[in-house]
């Protein structure tokens, strides 16, 4: 039986491997919508992207932020996340998502503080890999501004974004509803900022210098090794027990409906309007 409130909940670990952008976002939404805070076990999902895709934040407008002609010419899949933030080009990365109730994680005094709690495993992972990683909030000079909106996720810095040598490594976004916390984020193995810039209507300067990846930091690790290290840090940092499993029948059925409907619809992916 899971022990709620003492930070030792048993989490489901679901490795779905590399999937299309539409399938990935449909599964994330299905996990969020199927979660019952009164009875569900918390979930950590690990996945990849095949083929590469571009995801937009919940409130972005594709027509304003993207060069849609270039996206169409390159046959690039565009999908919309259920979380906020800017555009991300997904390729050569390990992506995670998690869903839980507030009582299933160490206590946080605010929504913002929960980012520190729920990204602690990433900070631990990067440090275990030998990187000098720290939160942006802990490095920011007095009076500096964090959290300004940008069309590209890696162009901006939030308080609990993780920096290595002053450069942003990956990104994370969170959504809450009905006592449910949903969060997902990326761990880039290779630098793909240039590919993302190719598809932006306005191209911010200096992105490749402001962001980084594991390869640029001298970390040569394959996906299996990275997953093992992440799982170890997740259990250590959250005091959790991870048990490997699969999507439930309800989660799979809902994700398939969403992938075939909502995440194939331009009204959702490009405009943010439910079909």
Residue pairs with C-beta under 8 A, 6 or more apart in sequence:
2 9
2 10
2 41
2 104
3 9
4 101
4 103
4 104
5 103
7 104
7 105
7 106
7 238
7 239
7 240
8 239
8 240
8 241
9 41
9 42
9 100
9 104
9 105
9 240
9 241
10 41
10 240
10 241
10 242
10 243
11 41
11 42
11 43
11 44
11 100
11 234
11 240
11 241
11 242
11 243
12 41
12 42
12 43
12 44
12 242
12 243
12 245
13 44
13 45
13 46
13 231
13 242
13 243
13 244
13 245
14 43
14 44
14 45
14 46
14 244
14 245
14 246
14 247
15 45
15 46
15 47
15 227
15 244
16 24
16 27
16 45
16 46
16 47
16 247
17 47
17 48
18 47
18 48
18 49
18 50
19 27
19 47
19 48
19 49
19 50
20 49
20 50
20 51
20 53
20 77
21 49
21 53
21 54
21 55
21 77
21 78
21 79
21 90
21 263
22 77
22 79
22 259
22 263
22 264
23 255
23 259
23 263
24 47
24 49
24 53
24 79
24 95
25 55
25 79
25 80
25 81
25 82
25 258
25 263
26 255
26 256
26 258
26 259
26 262
26 263
27 45
27 47
27 247
27 251
27 255
27 259
28 45
28 81
28 82
28 97
28 182
28 184
29 82
29 254
29 255
29 258
29 262
30 247
30 251
30 252
30 254
30 255
30 258
31 43
31 45
31 97
31 99
31 182
31 247
31 251
32 82
32 99
32 175
32 177
32 180
32 182
33 254
34 40
34 248
34 250
34 251
34 254
35 43
35 99
35 100
35 180
35 182
37 101
37 178
37 179
37 180
40 99
40 101
42 98
42 99
42 100
42 101
42 104
42 105
42 240
43 97
43 98
43 99
43 100
44 96
44 97
44 98
44 234
44 242
45 96
45 97
45 98
46 94
46 95
46 96
46 227
46 230
47 95
47 96
47 97
48 93
48 94
48 95
48 223
49 90
49 91
49 93
49 95
51 77
52 76
52 89
52 90
52 91
52 192
52 195
53 76
53 77
53 78
53 79
53 89
53 90
54 66
54 71
54 76
54 77
54 78
54 79
54 87
54 88
54 89
54 90
54 196
54 199
55 78
55 79
55 80
55 81
55 87
55 88
55 90
56 62
56 65
56 66
56 78
56 79
56 80
56 81
56 87
56 269
57 80
57 81
57 83
57 84
57 85
57 86
57 87
57 153
57 173
58 80
58 81
58 82
58 83
58 84
58 85
58 175
58 272
59 84
59 272
60 80
60 86
60 87
60 151
60 272
61 270
61 271
61 272
62 68
62 78
62 269
62 270
62 271
63 270
63 271
64 151
64 201
65 86
65 87
65 151
65 200
65 201
65 202
66 78
66 87
66 199
66 200
66 201
67 198
67 199
67 200
67 201
68 270
70 198
70 199
71 78
71 199
74 199
76 199
78 269
78 270
79 263
79 269
80 263
80 268
80 269
80 270
80 272
81 173
81 184
82 175
82 182
83 173
83 174
83 175
83 182
83 183
83 184
84 173
84 175
85 153
85 171
85 173
86 149
86 150
86 151
86 152
86 153
86 154
86 155
86 156
87 151
87 152
87 153
87 196
87 199
87 200
88 152
88 153
88 154
88 171
88 186
88 196
89 192
89 193
89 195
89 196
89 199
90 186
91 190
91 192
91 195
92 188
92 189
92 190
92 192
92 213
93 170
93 186
93 187
93 188
93 189
93 190
93 192
94 186
94 187
94 189
94 223
94 226
94 227
94 230
95 184
95 185
95 186
95 187
96 184
96 185
96 187
96 230
97 182
97 183
97 184
98 118
98 181
98 182
98 183
98 184
99 180
99 181
99 182
99 183
100 180
100 181
101 179
101 180
101 181
102 108
102 114
102 179
102 181
105 114
105 117
105 118
105 181
105 238
106 117
106 238
106 239
108 114
108 116
108 117
111 174
111 176
112 159
112 160
114 174
114 181
115 158
115 159
115 160
115 172
115 174
115 183
116 135
116 160
117 238
118 172
118 174
118 181
118 183
118 238
119 135
119 160
119 162
119 172
119 185
120 237
120 238
121 230
121 233
121 234
121 236
121 237
121 238
122 162
122 170
122 172
122 185
122 187
122 230
122 233
123 133
123 134
123 135
123 162
123 237
124 233
124 236
124 237
125 187
125 229
125 230
125 233
126 133
126 162
126 164
126 169
127 133
128 229
128 232
128 233
129 214
129 219
129 221
129 229
130 219
131 164
131 169
131 217
131 219
132 164
132 165
133 162
133 163
133 164
133 169
134 162
134 163
135 159
135 160
135 161
135 162
135 163
136 146
136 157
136 158
136 159
136 160
136 161
136 162
136 163
136 168
137 146
137 159
137 160
139 163
139 166
140 146
140 157
140 159
146 157
146 158
146 159
147 156
147 157
147 158
147 159
148 156
149 156
150 156
150 204
151 200
151 201
151 202
151 204
152 193
152 196
152 197
152 200
152 204
152 207
153 171
154 168
154 171
154 193
154 196
154 207
154 210
154 211
155 204
155 207
155 210
155 211
157 163
157 168
160 172
161 168
161 171
161 172
162 168
162 169
162 170
163 169
164 212
164 217
165 212
165 217
167 209
167 210
167 211
167 212
168 210
168 211
168 212
169 187
169 188
169 211
169 212
169 213
169 214
169 217
170 185
170 186
170 187
170 188
171 185
171 186
172 183
172 184
172 185
173 183
173 184
173 185
174 181
174 182
174 183
175 181
175 182
175 183
176 182
187 214
187 226
187 230
188 211
188 212
188 213
188 214
189 213
189 214
189 215
189 221
189 223
189 226
190 213
190 214
190 215
191 208
191 211
191 212
191 213
191 215
191 216
192 213
193 207
193 208
193 211
194 208
196 207
197 203
197 204
197 207
214 220
214 221
214 226
221 229
231 242
234 240
234 242
235 241
235 242
247 255
261 275
262 268
262 274
262 275
263 269
265 275
267 273
267 274
267 275
268 274
268 275
